[in-house]
Every structure is written in structure tokens, then in C-alpha cells.
Amino acid sequence: MTRLLISEGIAQKAEEDLEKLLISRNLRADSFNYSPYILRIVNEILLEKGYCLGLGEKTEKSLIDKYWINLSLAQESDIVIRIVSGPDENFSWNIVLLIKDNKTRNQIWRELLHLKKLKPKNDRVIRGTFSKFDETSREIVINQITEVLDKKTLTYKIEEYSLDNITRKSEENVFEYLIPSNISFSCTSCNMCELPSNYSINPIPNKNDKPFQDLFTKMRIGFPSNLACLSLSEGIDISSEVNQRIEEFCHPVAFQRNKDGLIVDYQLALKQDEGLCVFHNKENGLCGIHDYKPLSCYSYPFLTQKKDDNHYIIELDFSCPGIKKNSSSSLDSLLNCIQERLTREEISTLSFNEIYSLKWNLSEYFRDGERVYQEDVDEALDYLSEKYEQHKES
């Protein structure tokens, strides 16, 4: 099961989304929750007005900006260009740009985002996904990027990674890794993985369980992309350590189990305070529950997904600066720990009744921000309608 993230490839489904949405203009704002493409367009328009959806609600953009202004990545070059190829020619290839600091970002941001398929993940990462069917070759894409950087006299380093399909088995489980075999990982303490982004939001699926939909989406249309999810057993462990009830530091989130959004699951996630985890120490940037933090935090930048009862898939987020090419270093110890925790503390889904039975203080949870109003969605729909007509004419 995977969290529904806004991905660059979602634009390919734009026409299908639009055909459904353009049938009627009598749509409420929450009708758009399960379309990441629509949310991205709404967010782009809101950003121009000084707002964002990065916290799952209409929020002042400056609230998130303040975390990024002084963030500098530990890299010698102004830009690190990561090119990630699949294990065979049928896989898409990805490009990830790591931007050192805010000064560098401001010099190249607009020009890079005008290039085909490049989209921001956050204020330090721009990325794009390209399939073998794309007309634009890898060489053209890289040349377009380096031309922008050369024009600004910025330094850059190109790193190429090739994914390997590695299978590791235990007595009961199969762990399938889609990662390069010659990498190492060492956290640089940049905290980028913990920061909210102006550019990412996870939609709350609202097709099933009407009572839960009404309960949870009155004020929000989604939840932040930096949300840390956890199992009920992990919540119980943290509760005993910090001497708080689970409801005090967790809230429910809705997940989409299949691409059609017909199956929705519910899990727990750590609450946030102004976009940061409630256990994040704002003075020193450290985690307040480091020794017993959830698996989703512990395993990053390795992203875990349960394919079936005894089969796990582990991938790598190449936007993490701590990833390095290193054939002499071994990840065995870290991967063994991840496998052990996956087996022991898998993030199990909760039933609607289990979620509803917990006494959530929703007035407290919804105290910040405001919903995205119909006028915001109307403006985005007008924009999309215009683009759709242009697409049909071409």
C-alpha cells in the first residue's frame, strides 16, 4: 500500500480527469480531493496569491517559506544532478536536482520549471520522470538543464545511478529492493525530509465511508507530504514513553489502496505544529523520540511498501542528500534492521470503527488554516478548461 503522492506522471491522466470534471460545474471543493493533478493546479494558482496547500489546507505560503530560507545542503557544488536509470530499458528514468541554498534557488527556479516535465518537490529539490516513449532524449534534457546553469555561472556535479533488482529472503518474508548496489547512506542532518513543502500535498480520498469523510474533510482537502505514519503498536510504545494518550500526538489519515480510489484505508500519523512533527525540537532540529521513532522515519530514505502478506518492496528516495555512490560501504546492517522492523512492526491499516472509536479532538486538530473555497477551485477549473481546449485544438 502506498500513500497517494503528487507525482510528475499524474499529468498524463489530466485529460481523463478533465473529461469527468467538465461534465458538471456544480462541484464542491472536496470533489477534487482525489485528483492530485487538479490539486497541483489549484496549488500553483494559490502560490501566486501567497497561499499554499502544503499543510493540507489553504495556508499562508510564508509559514512554510521560513523553514527553507536559511537551509543549506552539505554539497560542494551549487547543484547536484542525479540521473537514475531502471534495471532495464522498460523502466522510466528519473532526474533529481539538489539545490544547495536559497540564493542558488532564486537564480534558476523559474527557468528550470519551464523545462518539460520538471516539477518541484520542495524548495531544494526539482525532479522529473521520463519514459522510454518520451520524444525528448536524456541528452537533450541534461543539456537544457546545464545550459541554464552555465548561463548563471553555477557549478554542478552529475551523478548517475543504476537501479538493481535485489531480492532478499527470510524464513517467512520476501524483501524486494529496487536500489543501486553501490551506494551508501549517512544522514547529513539537513532535516529536509521533516520540512513541509509548498509544492506537495496528499489528497484525502473521499469516495468511501461517508461518515468519516464528513468528519475529516470539513476543513481539509488533504494532508501534508511530510506526515509520519505509524502502526497502532508504535503509537502505544510512544504513548508509554512520552506519557500521553495516542489521541494527543496522533490523528487519522486516509489512504488510497488502489489507483481507482475504490478502496480506502485509515492509518495513524503524528500530529504537526506549524508544519513540523510535534516531536521535532525546533531549537536543535533533533527528534524528541529518536530511540523509538516510527519505522517510516527510521527507514528513510528507504521507502517501504507491502505488496502482499509476505512480500515487501523497498525503494530509495534520491532527493535525500545523504545518499552517496560508494562501492566499499555496505548497507547490510541498516537493511537488516529495516527488514526486522517491517516484519515486527508493519504499518497495519485500521478499520473505520477503530479510527472512529478514538476520541479525536477535531476542534484542536483543525485550529489552523482555512479550507480551499469554491472560488479557488473555480479559478483552477477555468484554467484547466482553457488548457484542455488548447490541447484538443493541437
Contacts in CASP RR format, 6 or more apart in sequence:
PFRMAT RR
TARGET T0000
AUTHOR 0000-0000-0000
METHOD contacts of the structure
MODEL  1
MTRLLISEGIAQKAEEDLEKLLISRNLRADSFNYSPYILRIVNEILLEKG
YCLGLGEKTEKSLIDKYWINLSLAQESDIVIRIVSGPDENFSWNIVLLIK
DNKTRNQIWRELLHLKKLKPKNDRVIRGTFSKFDETSREIVINQITEVLD
KKTLTYKIEEYSLDNITRKSEENVFEYLIPSNISFSCTSCNMCELPSNYS
INPIPNKNDKPFQDLFTKMRIGFPSNLACLSLSEGIDISSEVNQRIEEFC
HPVAFQRNKDGLIVDYQLALKQDEGLCVFHNKENGLCGIHDYKPLSCYSY
PFLTQKKDDNHYIIELDFSCPGIKKNSSSSLDSLLNCIQERLTREEISTL
SFNEIYSLKWNLSEYFRDGERVYQEDVDEALDYLSEKYEQHKES
1 255 0 8 1.000
1 257 0 8 1.000
1 265 0 8 1.000
1 305 0 8 1.000
1 306 0 8 1.000
1 349 0 8 1.000
2 305 0 8 1.000
3 202 0 8 1.000
3 229 0 8 1.000
3 255 0 8 1.000
4 34 0 8 1.000
4 36 0 8 1.000
4 202 0 8 1.000
4 203 0 8 1.000
4 205 0 8 1.000
4 255 0 8 1.000
4 256 0 8 1.000
5 36 0 8 1.000
5 200 0 8 1.000
5 202 0 8 1.000
5 225 0 8 1.000
6 36 0 8 1.000
6 39 0 8 1.000
6 40 0 8 1.000
6 199 0 8 1.000
6 200 0 8 1.000
6 201 0 8 1.000
6 202 0 8 1.000
6 225 0 8 1.000
7 36 0 8 1.000
7 129 0 8 1.000
8 117 0 8 1.000
8 119 0 8 1.000
8 127 0 8 1.000
8 128 0 8 1.000
8 129 0 8 1.000
9 129 0 8 1.000
10 36 0 8 1.000
10 37 0 8 1.000
10 40 0 8 1.000
11 37 0 8 1.000
13 37 0 8 1.000
14 37 0 8 1.000
14 384 0 8 1.000
14 388 0 8 1.000
15 388 0 8 1.000
15 391 0 8 1.000
17 35 0 8 1.000
17 37 0 8 1.000
17 38 0 8 1.000
18 384 0 8 1.000
18 385 0 8 1.000
18 388 0 8 1.000
21 27 0 8 1.000
21 31 0 8 1.000
21 32 0 8 1.000
21 35 0 8 1.000
21 38 0 8 1.000
21 381 0 8 1.000
21 384 0 8 1.000
22 381 0 8 1.000
22 385 0 8 1.000
22 388 0 8 1.000
25 381 0 8 1.000
27 377 0 8 1.000
27 381 0 8 1.000
28 374 0 8 1.000
29 221 0 8 1.000
29 371 0 8 1.000
29 372 0 8 1.000
29 373 0 8 1.000
29 374 0 8 1.000
29 376 0 8 1.000
29 377 0 8 1.000
30 206 0 8 1.000
30 213 0 8 1.000
30 217 0 8 1.000
30 221 0 8 1.000
32 38 0 8 1.000
32 39 0 8 1.000
32 42 0 8 1.000
32 221 0 8 1.000
32 377 0 8 1.000
33 39 0 8 1.000
33 203 0 8 1.000
33 204 0 8 1.000
33 205 0 8 1.000
33 206 0 8 1.000
33 217 0 8 1.000
33 221 0 8 1.000
33 222 0 8 1.000
34 203 0 8 1.000
34 204 0 8 1.000
34 205 0 8 1.000
34 206 0 8 1.000
34 207 0 8 1.000
34 256 0 8 1.000
34 261 0 8 1.000
35 203 0 8 1.000
36 203 0 8 1.000
38 380 0 8 1.000
38 384 0 8 1.000
39 53 0 8 1.000
39 201 0 8 1.000
39 203 0 8 1.000
39 221 0 8 1.000
41 380 0 8 1.000
41 383 0 8 1.000
41 384 0 8 1.000
42 53 0 8 1.000
42 372 0 8 1.000
42 376 0 8 1.000
42 377 0 8 1.000
42 380 0 8 1.000
43 52 0 8 1.000
43 53 0 8 1.000
43 54 0 8 1.000
43 198 0 8 1.000
43 199 0 8 1.000
43 201 0 8 1.000
45 376 0 8 1.000
45 379 0 8 1.000
45 380 0 8 1.000
45 383 0 8 1.000
46 52 0 8 1.000
46 53 0 8 1.000
46 58 0 8 1.000
46 61 0 8 1.000
46 372 0 8 1.000
46 376 0 8 1.000
47 61 0 8 1.000
47 198 0 8 1.000
50 60 0 8 1.000
50 61 0 8 1.000
50 62 0 8 1.000
51 58 0 8 1.000
51 59 0 8 1.000
51 60 0 8 1.000
51 61 0 8 1.000
52 58 0 8 1.000
52 59 0 8 1.000
52 60 0 8 1.000
52 61 0 8 1.000
52 64 0 8 1.000
52 198 0 8 1.000
52 199 0 8 1.000
53 59 0 8 1.000
53 201 0 8 1.000
53 221 0 8 1.000
53 222 0 8 1.000
53 372 0 8 1.000
54 64 0 8 1.000
54 196 0 8 1.000
54 197 0 8 1.000
54 198 0 8 1.000
54 199 0 8 1.000
54 200 0 8 1.000
54 201 0 8 1.000
54 224 0 8 1.000
54 225 0 8 1.000
55 63 0 8 1.000
55 64 0 8 1.000
55 196 0 8 1.000
55 224 0 8 1.000
55 272 0 8 1.000
55 275 0 8 1.000
55 368 0 8 1.000
55 369 0 8 1.000
56 201 0 8 1.000
56 202 0 8 1.000
56 220 0 8 1.000
56 221 0 8 1.000
56 222 0 8 1.000
56 223 0 8 1.000
56 224 0 8 1.000
57 219 0 8 1.000
57 220 0 8 1.000
57 221 0 8 1.000
57 222 0 8 1.000
57 368 0 8 1.000
57 369 0 8 1.000
57 370 0 8 1.000
57 371 0 8 1.000
57 372 0 8 1.000
58 369 0 8 1.000
58 370 0 8 1.000
58 371 0 8 1.000
58 372 0 8 1.000
58 373 0 8 1.000
58 376 0 8 1.000
59 368 0 8 1.000
59 369 0 8 1.000
61 198 0 8 1.000
63 274 0 8 1.000
63 275 0 8 1.000
64 195 0 8 1.000
64 196 0 8 1.000
64 197 0 8 1.000
64 198 0 8 1.000
64 275 0 8 1.000
65 123 0 8 1.000
65 198 0 8 1.000
67 195 0 8 1.000
67 196 0 8 1.000
67 276 0 8 1.000
68 102 0 8 1.000
68 122 0 8 1.000
68 123 0 8 1.000
68 124 0 8 1.000
68 195 0 8 1.000
69 102 0 8 1.000
70 102 0 8 1.000
71 101 0 8 1.000
71 102 0 8 1.000
71 123 0 8 1.000
71 124 0 8 1.000
71 190 0 8 1.000
71 191 0 8 1.000
71 192 0 8 1.000
71 195 0 8 1.000
72 100 0 8 1.000
72 101 0 8 1.000
73 98 0 8 1.000
73 99 0 8 1.000
73 100 0 8 1.000
73 101 0 8 1.000
73 124 0 8 1.000
73 188 0 8 1.000
73 190 0 8 1.000
73 192 0 8 1.000
73 321 0 8 1.000
74 188 0 8 1.000
74 190 0 8 1.000
74 321 0 8 1.000
75 98 0 8 1.000
75 100 0 8 1.000
75 157 0 8 1.000
75 321 0 8 1.000
76 155 0 8 1.000
76 157 0 8 1.000
77 100 0 8 1.000
77 155 0 8 1.000
77 156 0 8 1.000
77 157 0 8 1.000
78 99 0 8 1.000
78 100 0 8 1.000
78 104 0 8 1.000
78 149 0 8 1.000
78 154 0 8 1.000
78 155 0 8 1.000
78 156 0 8 1.000
79 97 0 8 1.000
79 98 0 8 1.000
79 99 0 8 1.000
79 100 0 8 1.000
79 104 0 8 1.000
79 108 0 8 1.000
79 149 0 8 1.000
79 154 0 8 1.000
79 155 0 8 1.000
79 156 0 8 1.000
79 157 0 8 1.000
80 97 0 8 1.000
80 98 0 8 1.000
80 156 0 8 1.000
80 157 0 8 1.000
80 159 0 8 1.000
80 321 0 8 1.000
81 95 0 8 1.000
81 96 0 8 1.000
81 97 0 8 1.000
81 142 0 8 1.000
81 145 0 8 1.000
81 146 0 8 1.000
81 156 0 8 1.000
81 157 0 8 1.000
81 158 0 8 1.000
81 159 0 8 1.000
82 94 0 8 1.000
82 95 0 8 1.000
82 96 0 8 1.000
82 97 0 8 1.000
82 98 0 8 1.000
82 159 0 8 1.000
82 160 0 8 1.000
82 161 0 8 1.000
82 318 0 8 1.000
83 93 0 8 1.000
83 94 0 8 1.000
83 95 0 8 1.000
83 138 0 8 1.000
83 142 0 8 1.000
83 158 0 8 1.000
83 159 0 8 1.000
83 160 0 8 1.000
83 161 0 8 1.000
84 93 0 8 1.000
84 94 0 8 1.000
84 95 0 8 1.000
84 96 0 8 1.000
84 161 0 8 1.000
84 162 0 8 1.000
84 163 0 8 1.000
84 318 0 8 1.000
85 91 0 8 1.000
85 93 0 8 1.000
85 160 0 8 1.000
85 161 0 8 1.000
85 162 0 8 1.000
85 163 0 8 1.000
86 92 0 8 1.000
86 93 0 8 1.000
86 162 0 8 1.000
86 163 0 8 1.000
87 162 0 8 1.000
87 163 0 8 1.000
87 164 0 8 1.000
87 165 0 8 1.000
87 178 0 8 1.000
89 132 0 8 1.000
90 132 0 8 1.000
91 163 0 8 1.000
92 129 0 8 1.000
92 130 0 8 1.000
92 131 0 8 1.000
92 132 0 8 1.000
93 129 0 8 1.000
93 130 0 8 1.000
93 138 0 8 1.000
94 127 0 8 1.000
94 128 0 8 1.000
94 129 0 8 1.000
94 130 0 8 1.000
94 318 0 8 1.000
95 118 0 8 1.000
95 127 0 8 1.000
95 128 0 8 1.000
95 130 0 8 1.000
95 141 0 8 1.000
95 142 0 8 1.000
95 145 0 8 1.000
96 125 0 8 1.000
96 126 0 8 1.000
96 127 0 8 1.000
96 128 0 8 1.000
96 318 0 8 1.000
96 319 0 8 1.000
97 112 0 8 1.000
97 118 0 8 1.000
97 125 0 8 1.000
97 126 0 8 1.000
97 127 0 8 1.000
97 145 0 8 1.000
98 124 0 8 1.000
98 125 0 8 1.000
98 319 0 8 1.000
98 321 0 8 1.000
99 105 0 8 1.000
99 108 0 8 1.000
99 123 0 8 1.000
99 124 0 8 1.000
99 125 0 8 1.000
99 126 0 8 1.000
100 124 0 8 1.000
102 123 0 8 1.000
104 154 0 8 1.000
105 123 0 8 1.000
105 124 0 8 1.000
107 152 0 8 1.000
107 154 0 8 1.000
108 148 0 8 1.000
108 149 0 8 1.000
108 152 0 8 1.000
108 154 0 8 1.000
111 148 0 8 1.000
112 118 0 8 1.000
112 126 0 8 1.000
112 145 0 8 1.000
112 148 0 8 1.000
113 119 0 8 1.000
113 120 0 8 1.000
113 126 0 8 1.000
115 141 0 8 1.000
115 144 0 8 1.000
115 145 0 8 1.000
115 148 0 8 1.000
116 136 0 8 1.000
116 141 0 8 1.000
117 128 0 8 1.000
117 129 0 8 1.000
117 130 0 8 1.000
117 134 0 8 1.000
117 136 0 8 1.000
118 126 0 8 1.000
118 127 0 8 1.000
118 128 0 8 1.000
118 145 0 8 1.000
119 126 0 8 1.000
119 127 0 8 1.000
119 128 0 8 1.000
119 199 0 8 1.000
120 126 0 8 1.000
120 197 0 8 1.000
120 199 0 8 1.000
121 127 0 8 1.000
121 197 0 8 1.000
121 199 0 8 1.000
121 200 0 8 1.000
121 319 0 8 1.000
122 192 0 8 1.000
122 195 0 8 1.000
122 197 0 8 1.000
122 198 0 8 1.000
122 199 0 8 1.000
122 200 0 8 1.000
122 319 0 8 1.000
123 197 0 8 1.000
123 198 0 8 1.000
124 192 0 8 1.000
125 192 0 8 1.000
125 319 0 8 1.000
127 319 0 8 1.000
130 136 0 8 1.000
130 138 0 8 1.000
130 141 0 8 1.000
142 158 0 8 1.000
146 156 0 8 1.000
149 156 0 8 1.000
159 325 0 8 1.000
161 180 0 8 1.000
161 183 0 8 1.000
161 318 0 8 1.000
161 325 0 8 1.000
162 180 0 8 1.000
163 178 0 8 1.000
163 179 0 8 1.000
163 180 0 8 1.000
164 177 0 8 1.000
164 178 0 8 1.000
164 179 0 8 1.000
164 180 0 8 1.000
164 181 0 8 1.000
165 176 0 8 1.000
165 177 0 8 1.000
165 178 0 8 1.000
166 176 0 8 1.000
166 177 0 8 1.000
166 178 0 8 1.000
166 179 0 8 1.000
166 181 0 8 1.000
167 174 0 8 1.000
167 175 0 8 1.000
167 176 0 8 1.000
167 177 0 8 1.000
168 174 0 8 1.000
168 175 0 8 1.000
168 177 0 8 1.000
168 335 0 8 1.000
168 339 0 8 1.000
169 175 0 8 1.000
170 339 0 8 1.000
170 343 0 8 1.000
172 310 0 8 1.000
172 343 0 8 1.000
173 310 0 8 1.000
173 311 0 8 1.000
173 312 0 8 1.000
173 339 0 8 1.000
173 342 0 8 1.000
173 343 0 8 1.000
174 310 0 8 1.000
174 311 0 8 1.000
174 312 0 8 1.000
175 312 0 8 1.000
175 314 0 8 1.000
175 335 0 8 1.000
175 339 0 8 1.000
175 342 0 8 1.000
176 307 0 8 1.000
176 311 0 8 1.000
176 312 0 8 1.000
176 313 0 8 1.000
176 314 0 8 1.000
177 313 0 8 1.000
177 314 0 8 1.000
177 315 0 8 1.000
177 335 0 8 1.000
178 313 0 8 1.000
178 314 0 8 1.000
178 315 0 8 1.000
178 316 0 8 1.000
179 302 0 8 1.000
179 314 0 8 1.000
179 315 0 8 1.000
179 316 0 8 1.000
180 316 0 8 1.000
180 325 0 8 1.000
182 325 0 8 1.000
182 326 0 8 1.000
182 327 0 8 1.000
183 316 0 8 1.000
183 323 0 8 1.000
183 324 0 8 1.000
183 325 0 8 1.000
183 326 0 8 1.000
183 329 0 8 1.000
183 331 0 8 1.000
184 323 0 8 1.000
184 324 0 8 1.000
184 325 0 8 1.000
184 326 0 8 1.000
184 329 0 8 1.000
184 331 0 8 1.000
185 301 0 8 1.000
185 320 0 8 1.000
185 322 0 8 1.000
185 323 0 8 1.000
185 324 0 8 1.000
185 331 0 8 1.000
185 334 0 8 1.000
186 322 0 8 1.000
186 324 0 8 1.000
187 322 0 8 1.000
188 321 0 8 1.000
188 322 0 8 1.000
189 285 0 8 1.000
190 321 0 8 1.000
191 285 0 8 1.000
192 319 0 8 1.000
192 320 0 8 1.000
192 321 0 8 1.000
193 226 0 8 1.000
193 300 0 8 1.000
193 301 0 8 1.000
193 317 0 8 1.000
193 320 0 8 1.000
194 226 0 8 1.000
194 276 0 8 1.000
194 277 0 8 1.000
194 280 0 8 1.000
195 226 0 8 1.000
195 276 0 8 1.000
196 224 0 8 1.000
196 225 0 8 1.000
196 226 0 8 1.000
196 272 0 8 1.000
196 275 0 8 1.000
196 276 0 8 1.000
197 224 0 8 1.000
197 225 0 8 1.000
197 226 0 8 1.000
200 224 0 8 1.000
200 225 0 8 1.000
200 226 0 8 1.000
201 221 0 8 1.000
201 222 0 8 1.000
201 223 0 8 1.000
201 224 0 8 1.000
201 225 0 8 1.000
202 222 0 8 1.000
202 223 0 8 1.000
202 224 0 8 1.000
202 225 0 8 1.000
202 227 0 8 1.000
202 253 0 8 1.000
203 221 0 8 1.000
203 222 0 8 1.000
203 256 0 8 1.000
204 216 0 8 1.000
204 217 0 8 1.000
204 220 0 8 1.000
204 221 0 8 1.000
204 222 0 8 1.000
204 223 0 8 1.000
204 253 0 8 1.000
204 254 0 8 1.000
205 254 0 8 1.000
205 255 0 8 1.000
205 256 0 8 1.000
205 261 0 8 1.000
205 264 0 8 1.000
206 213 0 8 1.000
206 217 0 8 1.000
206 254 0 8 1.000
207 261 0 8 1.000
207 262 0 8 1.000
207 264 0 8 1.000
208 262 0 8 1.000
208 263 0 8 1.000
208 264 0 8 1.000
209 264 0 8 1.000
209 352 0 8 1.000
211 352 0 8 1.000
211 356 0 8 1.000
212 252 0 8 1.000
212 254 0 8 1.000
212 266 0 8 1.000
212 352 0 8 1.000
212 355 0 8 1.000
212 356 0 8 1.000
215 356 0 8 1.000
215 362 0 8 1.000
216 252 0 8 1.000
216 254 0 8 1.000
218 366 0 8 1.000
218 371 0 8 1.000
219 366 0 8 1.000
219 369 0 8 1.000
219 370 0 8 1.000
219 371 0 8 1.000
220 366 0 8 1.000
220 371 0 8 1.000
221 371 0 8 1.000
221 372 0 8 1.000
223 253 0 8 1.000
223 269 0 8 1.000
224 272 0 8 1.000
224 275 0 8 1.000
226 275 0 8 1.000
226 277 0 8 1.000
227 253 0 8 1.000
227 269 0 8 1.000
227 270 0 8 1.000
227 272 0 8 1.000
228 269 0 8 1.000
228 270 0 8 1.000
228 277 0 8 1.000
228 293 0 8 1.000
228 294 0 8 1.000
228 296 0 8 1.000
228 297 0 8 1.000
229 253 0 8 1.000
229 267 0 8 1.000
229 268 0 8 1.000
229 269 0 8 1.000
229 294 0 8 1.000
229 296 0 8 1.000
229 347 0 8 1.000
230 238 0 8 1.000
230 250 0 8 1.000
230 267 0 8 1.000
230 268 0 8 1.000
230 269 0 8 1.000
230 270 0 8 1.000
230 294 0 8 1.000
230 295 0 8 1.000
230 296 0 8 1.000
230 347 0 8 1.000
231 268 0 8 1.000
231 294 0 8 1.000
231 295 0 8 1.000
231 345 0 8 1.000
231 346 0 8 1.000
231 347 0 8 1.000
231 348 0 8 1.000
232 246 0 8 1.000
232 268 0 8 1.000
232 348 0 8 1.000
232 350 0 8 1.000
232 354 0 8 1.000
233 345 0 8 1.000
234 292 0 8 1.000
234 294 0 8 1.000
234 295 0 8 1.000
234 345 0 8 1.000
235 246 0 8 1.000
235 250 0 8 1.000
235 268 0 8 1.000
235 294 0 8 1.000
236 246 0 8 1.000
237 292 0 8 1.000
238 246 0 8 1.000
238 249 0 8 1.000
238 289 0 8 1.000
238 292 0 8 1.000
238 294 0 8 1.000
239 245 0 8 1.000
239 246 0 8 1.000
239 249 0 8 1.000
241 289 0 8 1.000
241 292 0 8 1.000
242 249 0 8 1.000
242 279 0 8 1.000
242 289 0 8 1.000
246 268 0 8 1.000
246 358 0 8 1.000
247 358 0 8 1.000
247 359 0 8 1.000
247 360 0 8 1.000
247 361 0 8 1.000
249 270 0 8 1.000
249 271 0 8 1.000
249 278 0 8 1.000
249 279 0 8 1.000
250 268 0 8 1.000
250 269 0 8 1.000
250 270 0 8 1.000
250 271 0 8 1.000
251 268 0 8 1.000
251 269 0 8 1.000
251 271 0 8 1.000
251 360 0 8 1.000
251 365 0 8 1.000
252 266 0 8 1.000
252 267 0 8 1.000
252 268 0 8 1.000
252 269 0 8 1.000
252 350 0 8 1.000
252 355 0 8 1.000
252 358 0 8 1.000
252 360 0 8 1.000
253 266 0 8 1.000
253 267 0 8 1.000
253 268 0 8 1.000
253 269 0 8 1.000
254 264 0 8 1.000
254 265 0 8 1.000
254 266 0 8 1.000
255 264 0 8 1.000
255 265 0 8 1.000
255 266 0 8 1.000
255 267 0 8 1.000
255 349 0 8 1.000
256 263 0 8 1.000
256 264 0 8 1.000
257 263 0 8 1.000
257 264 0 8 1.000
257 265 0 8 1.000
265 349 0 8 1.000
265 350 0 8 1.000
266 349 0 8 1.000
266 350 0 8 1.000
266 351 0 8 1.000
266 352 0 8 1.000
266 354 0 8 1.000
266 355 0 8 1.000
267 347 0 8 1.000
267 349 0 8 1.000
267 350 0 8 1.000
268 350 0 8 1.000
270 277 0 8 1.000
270 278 0 8 1.000
270 279 0 8 1.000
270 294 0 8 1.000
271 277 0 8 1.000
271 278 0 8 1.000
271 365 0 8 1.000
272 278 0 8 1.000
273 280 0 8 1.000
274 368 0 8 1.000
276 282 0 8 1.000
277 287 0 8 1.000
279 287 0 8 1.000
279 288 0 8 1.000
279 289 0 8 1.000
279 293 0 8 1.000
280 286 0 8 1.000
280 287 0 8 1.000
280 288 0 8 1.000
281 287 0 8 1.000
281 288 0 8 1.000
287 293 0 8 1.000
287 297 0 8 1.000
295 304 0 8 1.000
295 338 0 8 1.000
295 341 0 8 1.000
295 342 0 8 1.000
295 345 0 8 1.000
295 347 0 8 1.000
296 304 0 8 1.000
296 347 0 8 1.000
298 337 0 8 1.000
298 338 0 8 1.000
298 341 0 8 1.000
299 314 0 8 1.000
299 338 0 8 1.000
299 341 0 8 1.000
300 317 0 8 1.000
300 320 0 8 1.000
301 316 0 8 1.000
301 317 0 8 1.000
301 318 0 8 1.000
301 319 0 8 1.000
301 320 0 8 1.000
301 322 0 8 1.000
301 323 0 8 1.000
302 314 0 8 1.000
302 315 0 8 1.000
302 316 0 8 1.000
302 317 0 8 1.000
302 334 0 8 1.000
302 335 0 8 1.000
302 338 0 8 1.000
303 314 0 8 1.000
303 315 0 8 1.000
303 316 0 8 1.000
303 317 0 8 1.000
304 312 0 8 1.000
304 313 0 8 1.000
304 314 0 8 1.000
304 338 0 8 1.000
304 342 0 8 1.000
305 312 0 8 1.000
305 313 0 8 1.000
305 314 0 8 1.000
305 315 0 8 1.000
306 312 0 8 1.000
306 313 0 8 1.000
306 346 0 8 1.000
307 313 0 8 1.000
312 339 0 8 1.000
312 342 0 8 1.000
314 335 0 8 1.000
314 338 0 8 1.000
316 323 0 8 1.000
END
